[in-house]
Structure formats: C-alpha cells, structure tokens
Amino acid sequence: MVTVKRGNIELNIDETEVNRFLANGYDQIGDTGKIVKEATGGKTVSIEEYKMLLAENAELKKRLADKSGKKKQSD
C-alpha cells in the first residue's frame, strides 16, 4: 500500500494506482509524512502567484546577466 495526499485528504492506495493519483494532483508521501513523489498534474496556481513568479524570474535573469557581464569585463 502507498499513501497519497491532496490538501487534507490522505488515502492508502494500491501501488498500481500511484501514477493515476499523481496525475490527478495527489502527492505520494512516506511514513514520516514528507513528499516522496510530487503530483504530475491536477494542480493550479493563482494568477497572483503566477505574476509573482514571473517577476522573480525576470529579476533572477537580470542578476544572472549582470554577473555574466561583470565576469566578461574583467577578462
């Protein structure tokens, strides 16, 4: 038996069903409650969180470009 969790729902399922539950947004968890395999689908992200991640991504790309530029200038 394998334990999967989505939100506050924990289910014990047969090992043959793990991939189906992962595709439906359930995470596989171990005996300690930590995630062993993350869900492969069935999850959504809010627009606010998506916009925040886009801004963070842009900032990290800028920092990376700045570091690359400084390194090339010192050569």
CHARMM internal coordinates of N, CA and C (Angstrom, degrees):
IC EDIT
DIST 1 N 1 CA 1.4491
DIST 1 CA 1 C 1.5293
ANGL 1 N 1 CA 1 C 109.69
DIST 1 C 2 N 1.3146
ANGL 1 CA 1 C 2 N 114.53
DIHE 1 N 1 CA 1 C 2 N 146.28
DIST 2 N 2 CA 1.4551
ANGL 1 C 2 N 2 CA 123.22
DIHE 1 CA 1 C 2 N 2 CA -179.64
DIST 2 CA 2 C 1.5275
ANGL 2 N 2 CA 2 C 107.68
DIHE 1 C 2 N 2 CA 2 C -124.36
DIST 2 C 3 N 1.3336
ANGL 2 CA 2 C 3 N 116.34
DIHE 2 N 2 CA 2 C 3 N 144.35
DIST 3 N 3 CA 1.4551
ANGL 2 C 3 N 3 CA 120.18
DIHE 2 CA 2 C 3 N 3 CA 178.27
DIST 3 CA 3 C 1.5263
ANGL 3 N 3 CA 3 C 109.55
DIHE 2 C 3 N 3 CA 3 C -103.57
DIST 3 C 4 N 1.3305
ANGL 3 CA 3 C 4 N 115.86
DIHE 3 N 3 CA 3 C 4 N 131.70
DIST 4 N 4 CA 1.4601
ANGL 3 C 4 N 4 CA 122.13
DIHE 3 CA 3 C 4 N 4 CA 175.78
DIST 4 CA 4 C 1.5181
ANGL 4 N 4 CA 4 C 108.53
DIHE 3 C 4 N 4 CA 4 C -123.16
DIST 4 C 5 N 1.3513
ANGL 4 CA 4 C 5 N 115.18
DIHE 4 N 4 CA 4 C 5 N 154.64
DIST 5 N 5 CA 1.4645
ANGL 4 C 5 N 5 CA 119.49
DIHE 4 CA 4 C 5 N 5 CA -176.54
DIST 5 CA 5 C 1.5188
ANGL 5 N 5 CA 5 C 109.92
DIHE 4 C 5 N 5 CA 5 C -141.39
DIST 5 C 6 N 1.3135
ANGL 5 CA 5 C 6 N 115.04
DIHE 5 N 5 CA 5 C 6 N 138.33
DIST 6 N 6 CA 1.4577
ANGL 5 C 6 N 6 CA 122.25
DIHE 5 CA 5 C 6 N 6 CA 173.59
DIST 6 CA 6 C 1.5239
ANGL 6 N 6 CA 6 C 106.51
DIHE 5 C 6 N 6 CA 6 C -141.87
DIST 6 C 7 N 1.3352
ANGL 6 CA 6 C 7 N 115.33
DIHE 6 N 6 CA 6 C 7 N 116.23
DIST 7 N 7 CA 1.4633
ANGL 6 C 7 N 7 CA 118.59
DIHE 6 CA 6 C 7 N 7 CA -175.69
DIST 7 CA 7 C 1.5158
ANGL 7 N 7 CA 7 C 109.12
DIHE 6 C 7 N 7 CA 7 C 64.46
DIST 7 C 8 N 1.3249
ANGL 7 CA 7 C 8 N 117.13
DIHE 7 N 7 CA 7 C 8 N -124.78
DIST 8 N 8 CA 1.4608
ANGL 7 C 8 N 8 CA 120.75
DIHE 7 CA 7 C 8 N 8 CA 179.27
DIST 8 CA 8 C 1.5286
ANGL 8 N 8 CA 8 C 112.32
DIHE 7 C 8 N 8 CA 8 C -103.20
DIST 8 C 9 N 1.3325
ANGL 8 CA 8 C 9 N 116.50
DIHE 8 N 8 CA 8 C 9 N 15.32
DIST 9 N 9 CA 1.4672
ANGL 8 C 9 N 9 CA 121.28
DIHE 8 CA 8 C 9 N 9 CA -179.18
DIST 9 CA 9 C 1.5258
ANGL 9 N 9 CA 9 C 109.69
DIHE 8 C 9 N 9 CA 9 C -103.21
DIST 9 C 10 N 1.3267
ANGL 9 CA 9 C 10 N 116.54
DIHE 9 N 9 CA 9 C 10 N 122.68
DIST 10 N 10 CA 1.4569
ANGL 9 C 10 N 10 CA 122.54
DIHE 9 CA 9 C 10 N 10 CA 174.53
DIST 10 CA 10 C 1.5125
ANGL 10 N 10 CA 10 C 108.50
DIHE 9 C 10 N 10 CA 10 C -115.38
DIST 10 C 11 N 1.3280
ANGL 10 CA 10 C 11 N 116.10
DIHE 10 N 10 CA 10 C 11 N 132.01
DIST 11 N 11 CA 1.4608
ANGL 10 C 11 N 11 CA 121.44
DIHE 10 CA 10 C 11 N 11 CA 179.84
DIST 11 CA 11 C 1.5142
ANGL 11 N 11 CA 11 C 110.26
DIHE 10 C 11 N 11 CA 11 C -127.86
DIST 11 C 12 N 1.3063
ANGL 11 CA 11 C 12 N 117.03
DIHE 11 N 11 CA 11 C 12 N 143.40
DIST 12 N 12 CA 1.4577
ANGL 11 C 12 N 12 CA 122.67
DIHE 11 CA 11 C 12 N 12 CA 170.87
DIST 12 CA 12 C 1.5261
ANGL 12 N 12 CA 12 C 106.97
DIHE 11 C 12 N 12 CA 12 C -99.40
DIST 12 C 13 N 1.3225
ANGL 12 CA 12 C 13 N 115.47
DIHE 12 N 12 CA 12 C 13 N 119.12
DIST 13 N 13 CA 1.4603
ANGL 12 C 13 N 13 CA 120.04
DIHE 12 CA 12 C 13 N 13 CA -175.97
DIST 13 CA 13 C 1.5194
ANGL 13 N 13 CA 13 C 110.38
DIHE 12 C 13 N 13 CA 13 C -126.35
DIST 13 C 14 N 1.3124
ANGL 13 CA 13 C 14 N 115.80
DIHE 13 N 13 CA 13 C 14 N 167.25
DIST 14 N 14 CA 1.4541
ANGL 13 C 14 N 14 CA 122.12
DIHE 13 CA 13 C 14 N 14 CA 176.22
DIST 14 CA 14 C 1.5307
ANGL 14 N 14 CA 14 C 108.90
DIHE 13 C 14 N 14 CA 14 C -73.78
DIST 14 C 15 N 1.3314
ANGL 14 CA 14 C 15 N 117.00
DIHE 14 N 14 CA 14 C 15 N 147.67
DIST 15 N 15 CA 1.4623
ANGL 14 C 15 N 15 CA 121.32
DIHE 14 CA 14 C 15 N 15 CA -178.69
DIST 15 CA 15 C 1.5242
ANGL 15 N 15 CA 15 C 112.68
DIHE 14 C 15 N 15 CA 15 C -59.06
DIST 15 C 16 N 1.3103
ANGL 15 CA 15 C 16 N 117.88
DIHE 15 N 15 CA 15 C 16 N -26.59
DIST 16 N 16 CA 1.4663
ANGL 15 C 16 N 16 CA 120.90
DIHE 15 CA 15 C 16 N 16 CA -178.90
DIST 16 CA 16 C 1.5259
ANGL 16 N 16 CA 16 C 112.05
DIHE 15 C 16 N 16 CA 16 C -71.46
DIST 16 C 17 N 1.3287
ANGL 16 CA 16 C 17 N 117.82
DIHE 16 N 16 CA 16 C 17 N -15.05
DIST 17 N 17 CA 1.4610
ANGL 16 C 17 N 17 CA 121.77
DIHE 16 CA 16 C 17 N 17 CA -177.53
DIST 17 CA 17 C 1.5289
ANGL 17 N 17 CA 17 C 113.91
DIHE 16 C 17 N 17 CA 17 C -100.83
DIST 17 C 18 N 1.3240
ANGL 17 CA 17 C 18 N 117.85
DIHE 17 N 17 CA 17 C 18 N 0.07
DIST 18 N 18 CA 1.4625
ANGL 17 C 18 N 18 CA 121.43
DIHE 17 CA 17 C 18 N 18 CA -174.46
DIST 18 CA 18 C 1.5264
ANGL 18 N 18 CA 18 C 111.75
DIHE 17 C 18 N 18 CA 18 C -57.59
DIST 18 C 19 N 1.3195
ANGL 18 CA 18 C 19 N 118.63
DIHE 18 N 18 CA 18 C 19 N -48.92
DIST 19 N 19 CA 1.4660
ANGL 18 C 19 N 19 CA 121.11
DIHE 18 CA 18 C 19 N 19 CA -176.46
DIST 19 CA 19 C 1.5263
ANGL 19 N 19 CA 19 C 111.75
DIHE 18 C 19 N 19 CA 19 C -61.01
DIST 19 C 20 N 1.3100
ANGL 19 CA 19 C 20 N 117.36
DIHE 19 N 19 CA 19 C 20 N -37.54
DIST 20 N 20 CA 1.4627
ANGL 19 C 20 N 20 CA 120.66
DIHE 19 CA 19 C 20 N 20 CA 178.55
DIST 20 CA 20 C 1.5215
ANGL 20 N 20 CA 20 C 110.77
DIHE 19 C 20 N 20 CA 20 C -64.49
DIST 20 C 21 N 1.3263
ANGL 20 CA 20 C 21 N 117.28
DIHE 20 N 20 CA 20 C 21 N -42.94
DIST 21 N 21 CA 1.4648
ANGL 20 C 21 N 21 CA 120.72
DIHE 20 CA 20 C 21 N 21 CA 179.99
DIST 21 CA 21 C 1.5307
ANGL 21 N 21 CA 21 C 111.43
DIHE 20 C 21 N 21 CA 21 C -70.33
DIST 21 C 22 N 1.3452
ANGL 21 CA 21 C 22 N 117.64
DIHE 21 N 21 CA 21 C 22 N -36.74
DIST 22 N 22 CA 1.4595
ANGL 21 C 22 N 22 CA 120.28
DIHE 21 CA 21 C 22 N 22 CA 176.52
DIST 22 CA 22 C 1.5249
ANGL 22 N 22 CA 22 C 110.00
DIHE 21 C 22 N 22 CA 22 C -62.22
DIST 22 C 23 N 1.3210
ANGL 22 CA 22 C 23 N 117.36
DIHE 22 N 22 CA 22 C 23 N -39.81
DIST 23 N 23 CA 1.4671
ANGL 22 C 23 N 23 CA 121.92
DIHE 22 CA 22 C 23 N 23 CA 179.09
DIST 23 CA 23 C 1.5250
ANGL 23 N 23 CA 23 C 111.87
DIHE 22 C 23 N 23 CA 23 C -67.75
DIST 23 C 24 N 1.3167
ANGL 23 CA 23 C 24 N 117.15
DIHE 23 N 23 CA 23 C 24 N -22.71
DIST 24 N 24 CA 1.4644
ANGL 23 C 24 N 24 CA 121.34
DIHE 23 CA 23 C 24 N 24 CA -179.79
DIST 24 CA 24 C 1.5278
ANGL 24 N 24 CA 24 C 113.35
DIHE 23 C 24 N 24 CA 24 C -97.38
DIST 24 C 25 N 1.3433
ANGL 24 CA 24 C 25 N 117.16
DIHE 24 N 24 CA 24 C 25 N 14.64
DIST 25 N 25 CA 1.4556
ANGL 24 C 25 N 25 CA 120.18
DIHE 24 CA 24 C 25 N 25 CA 172.88
DIST 25 CA 25 C 1.5106
ANGL 25 N 25 CA 25 C 116.53
DIHE 24 C 25 N 25 CA 25 C 96.73
DIST 25 C 26 N 1.3098
ANGL 25 CA 25 C 26 N 118.40
DIHE 25 N 25 CA 25 C 26 N 6.47
DIST 26 N 26 CA 1.4660
ANGL 25 C 26 N 26 CA 121.62
DIHE 25 CA 25 C 26 N 26 CA 177.80
DIST 26 CA 26 C 1.5246
ANGL 26 N 26 CA 26 C 109.18
DIHE 25 C 26 N 26 CA 26 C -90.51
DIST 26 C 27 N 1.3366
ANGL 26 CA 26 C 27 N 117.20
DIHE 26 N 26 CA 26 C 27 N 141.99
DIST 27 N 27 CA 1.4578
ANGL 26 C 27 N 27 CA 122.84
DIHE 26 CA 26 C 27 N 27 CA 172.63
DIST 27 CA 27 C 1.5135
ANGL 27 N 27 CA 27 C 108.04
DIHE 26 C 27 N 27 CA 27 C -97.45
DIST 27 C 28 N 1.3306
ANGL 27 CA 27 C 28 N 116.31
DIHE 27 N 27 CA 27 C 28 N 141.25
DIST 28 N 28 CA 1.4627
ANGL 27 C 28 N 28 CA 119.83
DIHE 27 CA 27 C 28 N 28 CA 174.09
DIST 28 CA 28 C 1.5125
ANGL 28 N 28 CA 28 C 106.98
DIHE 27 C 28 N 28 CA 28 C -84.19
DIST 28 C 29 N 1.3342
ANGL 28 CA 28 C 29 N 117.19
DIHE 28 N 28 CA 28 C 29 N 130.26
DIST 29 N 29 CA 1.4577
ANGL 28 C 29 N 29 CA 121.23
DIHE 28 CA 28 C 29 N 29 CA -179.49
DIST 29 CA 29 C 1.5222
ANGL 29 N 29 CA 29 C 110.20
DIHE 28 C 29 N 29 CA 29 C -118.50
DIST 29 C 30 N 1.3237
ANGL 29 CA 29 C 30 N 115.28
DIHE 29 N 29 CA 29 C 30 N 153.99
DIST 30 N 30 CA 1.4529
ANGL 29 C 30 N 30 CA 121.47
DIHE 29 CA 29 C 30 N 30 CA 179.03
DIST 30 CA 30 C 1.5180
ANGL 30 N 30 CA 30 C 111.48
DIHE 29 C 30 N 30 CA 30 C -91.04
DIST 30 C 31 N 1.3126
ANGL 30 CA 30 C 31 N 115.58
DIHE 30 N 30 CA 30 C 31 N -171.69
DIST 31 N 31 CA 1.4714
ANGL 30 C 31 N 31 CA 122.00
DIHE 30 CA 30 C 31 N 31 CA -178.36
DIST 31 CA 31 C 1.5281
ANGL 31 N 31 CA 31 C 112.68
DIHE 30 C 31 N 31 CA 31 C -62.73
DIST 31 C 32 N 1.3312
ANGL 31 CA 31 C 32 N 117.02
DIHE 31 N 31 CA 31 C 32 N -28.89
DIST 32 N 32 CA 1.4603
ANGL 31 C 32 N 32 CA 120.59
DIHE 31 CA 31 C 32 N 32 CA -178.65
DIST 32 CA 32 C 1.5225
ANGL 32 N 32 CA 32 C 112.44
DIHE 31 C 32 N 32 CA 32 C -87.38
DIST 32 C 33 N 1.3347
ANGL 32 CA 32 C 33 N 117.25
DIHE 32 N 32 CA 32 C 33 N -4.41
DIST 33 N 33 CA 1.4574
ANGL 32 C 33 N 33 CA 121.07
DIHE 32 CA 32 C 33 N 33 CA -179.59
DIST 33 CA 33 C 1.5137
ANGL 33 N 33 CA 33 C 114.09
DIHE 32 C 33 N 33 CA 33 C 92.00
DIST 33 C 34 N 1.3274
ANGL 33 CA 33 C 34 N 117.28
DIHE 33 N 33 CA 33 C 34 N -0.22
DIST 34 N 34 CA 1.4605
ANGL 33 C 34 N 34 CA 121.13
DIHE 33 CA 33 C 34 N 34 CA 178.54
DIST 34 CA 34 C 1.5304
ANGL 34 N 34 CA 34 C 109.59
DIHE 33 C 34 N 34 CA 34 C -84.23
DIST 34 C 35 N 1.3261
ANGL 34 CA 34 C 35 N 115.20
DIHE 34 N 34 CA 34 C 35 N 149.40
DIST 35 N 35 CA 1.4622
ANGL 34 C 35 N 35 CA 120.68
DIHE 34 CA 34 C 35 N 35 CA -177.99
DIST 35 CA 35 C 1.5253
ANGL 35 N 35 CA 35 C 110.27
DIHE 34 C 35 N 35 CA 35 C -69.98
DIST 35 C 36 N 1.3366
ANGL 35 CA 35 C 36 N 115.12
DIHE 35 N 35 CA 35 C 36 N 126.96
DIST 36 N 36 CA 1.4551
ANGL 35 C 36 N 36 CA 122.54
DIHE 35 CA 35 C 36 N 36 CA 177.39
DIST 36 CA 36 C 1.5295
ANGL 36 N 36 CA 36 C 109.20
DIHE 35 C 36 N 36 CA 36 C -94.33
DIST 36 C 37 N 1.3374
ANGL 36 CA 36 C 37 N 116.76
DIHE 36 N 36 CA 36 C 37 N -45.08
DIST 37 N 37 CA 1.4659
ANGL 36 C 37 N 37 CA 123.32
DIHE 36 CA 36 C 37 N 37 CA 176.08
DIST 37 CA 37 C 1.5151
ANGL 37 N 37 CA 37 C 108.12
DIHE 36 C 37 N 37 CA 37 C -134.72
DIST 37 C 38 N 1.3377
ANGL 37 CA 37 C 38 N 115.56
DIHE 37 N 37 CA 37 C 38 N 130.61
DIST 38 N 38 CA 1.4570
ANGL 37 C 38 N 38 CA 119.40
DIHE 37 CA 37 C 38 N 38 CA 178.52
DIST 38 CA 38 C 1.5182
ANGL 38 N 38 CA 38 C 110.49
DIHE 37 C 38 N 38 CA 38 C -81.18
DIST 38 C 39 N 1.3214
ANGL 38 CA 38 C 39 N 114.78
DIHE 38 N 38 CA 38 C 39 N 155.53
DIST 39 N 39 CA 1.4551
ANGL 38 C 39 N 39 CA 121.41
DIHE 38 CA 38 C 39 N 39 CA 177.59
DIST 39 CA 39 C 1.5262
ANGL 39 N 39 CA 39 C 109.75
DIHE 38 C 39 N 39 CA 39 C -59.46
DIST 39 C 40 N 1.3219
ANGL 39 CA 39 C 40 N 116.12
DIHE 39 N 39 CA 39 C 40 N 146.11
DIST 40 N 40 CA 1.4621
ANGL 39 C 40 N 40 CA 121.23
DIHE 39 CA 39 C 40 N 40 CA 179.28
DIST 40 CA 40 C 1.5203
ANGL 40 N 40 CA 40 C 111.89
DIHE 39 C 40 N 40 CA 40 C -101.45
DIST 40 C 41 N 1.3065
ANGL 40 CA 40 C 41 N 117.97
DIHE 40 N 40 CA 40 C 41 N -2.69
DIST 41 N 41 CA 1.4601
ANGL 40 C 41 N 41 CA 121.53
DIHE 40 CA 40 C 41 N 41 CA 179.76
DIST 41 CA 41 C 1.5086
ANGL 41 N 41 CA 41 C 109.78
DIHE 40 C 41 N 41 CA 41 C -171.86
DIST 41 C 42 N 1.3263
ANGL 41 CA 41 C 42 N 115.56
DIHE 41 N 41 CA 41 C 42 N -176.68
DIST 42 N 42 CA 1.4463
ANGL 41 C 42 N 42 CA 120.42
DIHE 41 CA 41 C 42 N 42 CA 174.28
DIST 42 CA 42 C 1.5140
ANGL 42 N 42 CA 42 C 115.84
DIHE 41 C 42 N 42 CA 42 C 77.55
DIST 42 C 43 N 1.3344
ANGL 42 CA 42 C 43 N 117.66
DIHE 42 N 42 CA 42 C 43 N 9.21
DIST 43 N 43 CA 1.4610
ANGL 42 C 43 N 43 CA 120.44
DIHE 42 CA 42 C 43 N 43 CA 178.28
DIST 43 CA 43 C 1.5180
ANGL 43 N 43 CA 43 C 108.74
DIHE 42 C 43 N 43 CA 43 C -117.36
DIST 43 C 44 N 1.3213
ANGL 43 CA 43 C 44 N 115.77
DIHE 43 N 43 CA 43 C 44 N 150.78
DIST 44 N 44 CA 1.4536
ANGL 43 C 44 N 44 CA 120.64
DIHE 43 CA 43 C 44 N 44 CA 178.15
DIST 44 CA 44 C 1.5177
ANGL 44 N 44 CA 44 C 109.99
DIHE 43 C 44 N 44 CA 44 C -125.66
DIST 44 C 45 N 1.3207
ANGL 44 CA 44 C 45 N 115.48
DIHE 44 N 44 CA 44 C 45 N 160.66
DIST 45 N 45 CA 1.4555
ANGL 44 C 45 N 45 CA 122.62
DIHE 44 CA 44 C 45 N 45 CA 178.06
DIST 45 CA 45 C 1.5208
ANGL 45 N 45 CA 45 C 107.22
DIHE 44 C 45 N 45 CA 45 C -121.90
DIST 45 C 46 N 1.3190
ANGL 45 CA 45 C 46 N 117.00
DIHE 45 N 45 CA 45 C 46 N 137.56
DIST 46 N 46 CA 1.4638
ANGL 45 C 46 N 46 CA 120.38
DIHE 45 CA 45 C 46 N 46 CA 179.56
DIST 46 CA 46 C 1.5282
ANGL 46 N 46 CA 46 C 110.21
DIHE 45 C 46 N 46 CA 46 C -69.12
DIST 46 C 47 N 1.3204
ANGL 46 CA 46 C 47 N 116.39
DIHE 46 N 46 CA 46 C 47 N 157.67
DIST 47 N 47 CA 1.4603
ANGL 46 C 47 N 47 CA 121.95
DIHE 46 CA 46 C 47 N 47 CA 178.85
DIST 47 CA 47 C 1.5256
ANGL 47 N 47 CA 47 C 110.37
DIHE 46 C 47 N 47 CA 47 C -59.80
DIST 47 C 48 N 1.3313
ANGL 47 CA 47 C 48 N 117.51
DIHE 47 N 47 CA 47 C 48 N -40.30
DIST 48 N 48 CA 1.4644
ANGL 47 C 48 N 48 CA 121.50
DIHE 47 CA 47 C 48 N 48 CA 179.78
DIST 48 CA 48 C 1.5222
ANGL 48 N 48 CA 48 C 111.24
DIHE 47 C 48 N 48 CA 48 C -60.97
DIST 48 C 49 N 1.3331
ANGL 48 CA 48 C 49 N 115.96
DIHE 48 N 48 CA 48 C 49 N -45.38
DIST 49 N 49 CA 1.4568
ANGL 48 C 49 N 49 CA 119.98
DIHE 48 CA 48 C 49 N 49 CA 179.81
DIST 49 CA 49 C 1.5260
ANGL 49 N 49 CA 49 C 110.72
DIHE 48 C 49 N 49 CA 49 C -66.57
DIST 49 C 50 N 1.3274
ANGL 49 CA 49 C 50 N 116.55
DIHE 49 N 49 CA 49 C 50 N -38.89
DIST 50 N 50 CA 1.4591
ANGL 49 C 50 N 50 CA 120.98
DIHE 49 CA 49 C 50 N 50 CA 178.47
DIST 50 CA 50 C 1.5224
ANGL 50 N 50 CA 50 C 111.27
DIHE 49 C 50 N 50 CA 50 C -62.26
DIST 50 C 51 N 1.3380
ANGL 50 CA 50 C 51 N 116.95
DIHE 50 N 50 CA 50 C 51 N -45.09
DIST 51 N 51 CA 1.4633
ANGL 50 C 51 N 51 CA 120.91
DIHE 50 CA 50 C 51 N 51 CA 178.94
DIST 51 CA 51 C 1.5297
ANGL 51 N 51 CA 51 C 111.14
DIHE 50 C 51 N 51 CA 51 C -64.18
DIST 51 C 52 N 1.3299
ANGL 51 CA 51 C 52 N 116.60
DIHE 51 N 51 CA 51 C 52 N -39.03
DIST 52 N 52 CA 1.4552
ANGL 51 C 52 N 52 CA 120.78
DIHE 51 CA 51 C 52 N 52 CA 177.75
DIST 52 CA 52 C 1.5331
ANGL 52 N 52 CA 52 C 110.29
DIHE 51 C 52 N 52 CA 52 C -62.55
DIST 52 C 53 N 1.3239
ANGL 52 CA 52 C 53 N 117.01
DIHE 52 N 52 CA 52 C 53 N -42.51
DIST 53 N 53 CA 1.4609
ANGL 52 C 53 N 53 CA 120.96
DIHE 52 CA 52 C 53 N 53 CA 179.48
DIST 53 CA 53 C 1.5247
ANGL 53 N 53 CA 53 C 111.86
DIHE 52 C 53 N 53 CA 53 C -67.45
DIST 53 C 54 N 1.3355
ANGL 53 CA 53 C 54 N 117.31
DIHE 53 N 53 CA 53 C 54 N -36.95
DIST 54 N 54 CA 1.4660
ANGL 53 C 54 N 54 CA 120.43
DIHE 53 CA 53 C 54 N 54 CA 175.73
DIST 54 CA 54 C 1.5239
ANGL 54 N 54 CA 54 C 110.81
DIHE 53 C 54 N 54 CA 54 C -61.89
DIST 54 C 55 N 1.3332
ANGL 54 CA 54 C 55 N 117.34
DIHE 54 N 54 CA 54 C 55 N -43.95
DIST 55 N 55 CA 1.4589
ANGL 54 C 55 N 55 CA 121.72
DIHE 54 CA 54 C 55 N 55 CA 179.10
DIST 55 CA 55 C 1.5292
ANGL 55 N 55 CA 55 C 110.82
DIHE 54 C 55 N 55 CA 55 C -64.16
DIST 55 C 56 N 1.3232
ANGL 55 CA 55 C 56 N 116.52
DIHE 55 N 55 CA 55 C 56 N -42.12
DIST 56 N 56 CA 1.4641
ANGL 55 C 56 N 56 CA 120.55
DIHE 55 CA 55 C 56 N 56 CA 178.93
DIST 56 CA 56 C 1.5273
ANGL 56 N 56 CA 56 C 110.32
DIHE 55 C 56 N 56 CA 56 C -64.16
DIST 56 C 57 N 1.3194
ANGL 56 CA 56 C 57 N 116.96
DIHE 56 N 56 CA 56 C 57 N -41.38
DIST 57 N 57 CA 1.4553
ANGL 56 C 57 N 57 CA 122.03
DIHE 56 CA 56 C 57 N 57 CA 178.90
DIST 57 CA 57 C 1.5286
ANGL 57 N 57 CA 57 C 110.56
DIHE 56 C 57 N 57 CA 57 C -61.72
DIST 57 C 58 N 1.3278
ANGL 57 CA 57 C 58 N 116.74
DIHE 57 N 57 CA 57 C 58 N -44.73
DIST 58 N 58 CA 1.4597
ANGL 57 C 58 N 58 CA 120.80
DIHE 57 CA 57 C 58 N 58 CA 179.21
DIST 58 CA 58 C 1.5265
ANGL 58 N 58 CA 58 C 110.86
DIHE 57 C 58 N 58 CA 58 C -61.97
DIST 58 C 59 N 1.3323
ANGL 58 CA 58 C 59 N 116.95
DIHE 58 N 58 CA 58 C 59 N -42.54
DIST 59 N 59 CA 1.4652
ANGL 58 C 59 N 59 CA 121.33
DIHE 58 CA 58 C 59 N 59 CA 178.94
DIST 59 CA 59 C 1.5261
ANGL 59 N 59 CA 59 C 110.89
DIHE 58 C 59 N 59 CA 59 C -63.27
DIST 59 C 60 N 1.3158
ANGL 59 CA 59 C 60 N 117.82
DIHE 59 N 59 CA 59 C 60 N -42.87
DIST 60 N 60 CA 1.4692
ANGL 59 C 60 N 60 CA 120.80
DIHE 59 CA 59 C 60 N 60 CA 179.79
DIST 60 CA 60 C 1.5246
ANGL 60 N 60 CA 60 C 111.51
DIHE 59 C 60 N 60 CA 60 C -66.85
DIST 60 C 61 N 1.3278
ANGL 60 CA 60 C 61 N 117.12
DIHE 60 N 60 CA 60 C 61 N -37.77
DIST 61 N 61 CA 1.4657
ANGL 60 C 61 N 61 CA 120.26
DIHE 60 CA 60 C 61 N 61 CA 176.77
DIST 61 CA 61 C 1.5233
ANGL 61 N 61 CA 61 C 110.46
DIHE 60 C 61 N 61 CA 61 C -64.61
DIST 61 C 62 N 1.3324
ANGL 61 CA 61 C 62 N 116.68
DIHE 61 N 61 CA 61 C 62 N -38.69
DIST 62 N 62 CA 1.4675
ANGL 61 C 62 N 62 CA 121.20
DIHE 61 CA 61 C 62 N 62 CA 178.07
DIST 62 CA 62 C 1.5261
ANGL 62 N 62 CA 62 C 110.35
DIHE 61 C 62 N 62 CA 62 C -63.96
DIST 62 C 63 N 1.3195
ANGL 62 CA 62 C 63 N 116.93
DIHE 62 N 62 CA 62 C 63 N -45.26
DIST 63 N 63 CA 1.4675
ANGL 62 C 63 N 63 CA 120.74
DIHE 62 CA 62 C 63 N 63 CA 178.94
DIST 63 CA 63 C 1.5220
ANGL 63 N 63 CA 63 C 110.93
DIHE 62 C 63 N 63 CA 63 C -61.19
DIST 63 C 64 N 1.3232
ANGL 63 CA 63 C 64 N 116.28
DIHE 63 N 63 CA 63 C 64 N -42.91
DIST 64 N 64 CA 1.4545
ANGL 63 C 64 N 64 CA 120.98
DIHE 63 CA 63 C 64 N 64 CA -179.98
DIST 64 CA 64 C 1.5253
ANGL 64 N 64 CA 64 C 110.67
DIHE 63 C 64 N 64 CA 64 C -63.54
DIST 64 C 65 N 1.3219
ANGL 64 CA 64 C 65 N 116.69
DIHE 64 N 64 CA 64 C 65 N -42.97
DIST 65 N 65 CA 1.4640
ANGL 64 C 65 N 65 CA 120.72
DIHE 64 CA 64 C 65 N 65 CA 178.00
DIST 65 CA 65 C 1.5274
ANGL 65 N 65 CA 65 C 110.71
DIHE 64 C 65 N 65 CA 65 C -63.95
DIST 65 C 66 N 1.3436
ANGL 65 CA 65 C 66 N 117.26
DIHE 65 N 65 CA 65 C 66 N -40.38
DIST 66 N 66 CA 1.4624
ANGL 65 C 66 N 66 CA 121.26
DIHE 65 CA 65 C 66 N 66 CA 178.36
DIST 66 CA 66 C 1.5265
ANGL 66 N 66 CA 66 C 110.85
DIHE 65 C 66 N 66 CA 66 C -62.66
DIST 66 C 67 N 1.3140
ANGL 66 CA 66 C 67 N 117.17
DIHE 66 N 66 CA 66 C 67 N -43.22
DIST 67 N 67 CA 1.4691
ANGL 66 C 67 N 67 CA 120.46
DIHE 66 CA 66 C 67 N 67 CA 179.18
DIST 67 CA 67 C 1.5200
ANGL 67 N 67 CA 67 C 110.73
DIHE 66 C 67 N 67 CA 67 C -65.98
DIST 67 C 68 N 1.3108
ANGL 67 CA 67 C 68 N 117.65
DIHE 67 N 67 CA 67 C 68 N -39.90
DIST 68 N 68 CA 1.4583
ANGL 67 C 68 N 68 CA 121.06
DIHE 67 CA 67 C 68 N 68 CA 178.88
DIST 68 CA 68 C 1.5224
ANGL 68 N 68 CA 68 C 110.40
DIHE 67 C 68 N 68 CA 68 C -64.24
DIST 68 C 69 N 1.3247
ANGL 68 CA 68 C 69 N 116.46
DIHE 68 N 68 CA 68 C 69 N -41.00
DIST 69 N 69 CA 1.4636
ANGL 68 C 69 N 69 CA 120.76
DIHE 68 CA 68 C 69 N 69 CA 178.95
DIST 69 CA 69 C 1.5086
ANGL 69 N 69 CA 69 C 112.91
DIHE 68 C 69 N 69 CA 69 C -64.27
DIST 69 C 70 N 1.3352
ANGL 69 CA 69 C 70 N 117.58
DIHE 69 N 69 CA 69 C 70 N -41.60
DIST 70 N 70 CA 1.4555
ANGL 69 C 70 N 70 CA 122.00
DIHE 69 CA 69 C 70 N 70 CA 179.34
DIST 70 CA 70 C 1.5228
ANGL 70 N 70 CA 70 C 110.70
DIHE 69 C 70 N 70 CA 70 C -65.12
DIST 70 C 71 N 1.3104
ANGL 70 CA 70 C 71 N 116.57
DIHE 70 N 70 CA 70 C 71 N -39.30
DIST 71 N 71 CA 1.4463
ANGL 70 C 71 N 71 CA 121.06
DIHE 70 CA 70 C 71 N 71 CA -178.72
DIST 71 CA 71 C 1.5374
ANGL 71 N 71 CA 71 C 110.07
DIHE 70 C 71 N 71 CA 71 C -65.64
DIST 71 C 72 N 1.3280
ANGL 71 CA 71 C 72 N 116.90
DIHE 71 N 71 CA 71 C 72 N -41.00
DIST 72 N 72 CA 1.4602
ANGL 71 C 72 N 72 CA 120.72
DIHE 71 CA 71 C 72 N 72 CA -179.33
DIST 72 CA 72 C 1.5247
ANGL 72 N 72 CA 72 C 110.96
DIHE 71 C 72 N 72 CA 72 C -69.05
DIST 72 C 73 N 1.3352
ANGL 72 CA 72 C 73 N 117.46
DIHE 72 N 72 CA 72 C 73 N -35.34
DIST 73 N 73 CA 1.4572
ANGL 72 C 73 N 73 CA 120.49
DIHE 72 CA 72 C 73 N 73 CA -179.19
DIST 73 CA 73 C 1.5300
ANGL 73 N 73 CA 73 C 112.07
DIHE 72 C 73 N 73 CA 73 C -67.65
DIST 73 C 74 N 1.3267
ANGL 73 CA 73 C 74 N 117.29
DIHE 73 N 73 CA 73 C 74 N -32.52
DIST 74 N 74 CA 1.4604
ANGL 73 C 74 N 74 CA 120.81
DIHE 73 CA 73 C 74 N 74 CA -177.80
DIST 74 CA 74 C 1.5264
ANGL 74 N 74 CA 74 C 112.04
DIHE 73 C 74 N 74 CA 74 C -79.16
DIST 74 C 75 N 1.3176
ANGL 74 CA 74 C 75 N 118.48
DIHE 74 N 74 CA 74 C 75 N -13.29
DIST 75 N 75 CA 1.4707
ANGL 74 C 75 N 75 CA 121.52
DIHE 74 CA 74 C 75 N 75 CA -179.66
DIST 75 CA 75 C 1.5003
ANGL 75 N 75 CA 75 C 112.34
DIHE 74 C 75 N 75 CA 75 C -75.74
END
COOR INIT
IC SEED 1 N 1 CA 1 C
IC BUILD
